[in-house]
Amino acid sequence: MEGYKLLVKYSCGVQSSMIYLKRKGFGQLFLLSQFSFMTFYFNFFLP
């Protein structure tokens, strides 16, 4: 359950960062790194 809370908090942070970075033009790059992090997270931290 802790992991789930962390994930929610994390994705909220991601949303705000994405908006900021999109304005700067880094949206695509950021999305890619987010995706790889999420893949890593789900593979290693969730049962």
Phi, psi and omega in degrees: 000323177302315181301323181293315179300317180299317181297318179296313179300318181298313183290333174294317177298320180299315182303311182292323178295321181298315181300314180298312183291328179298321179298325181278346178094015181256009186310311184299311181300315182296318180302318181297315181292325178297315182299316181292326178293317180298317179301314178300313182301310183294326181286325189253332187255341179258139182293000000 
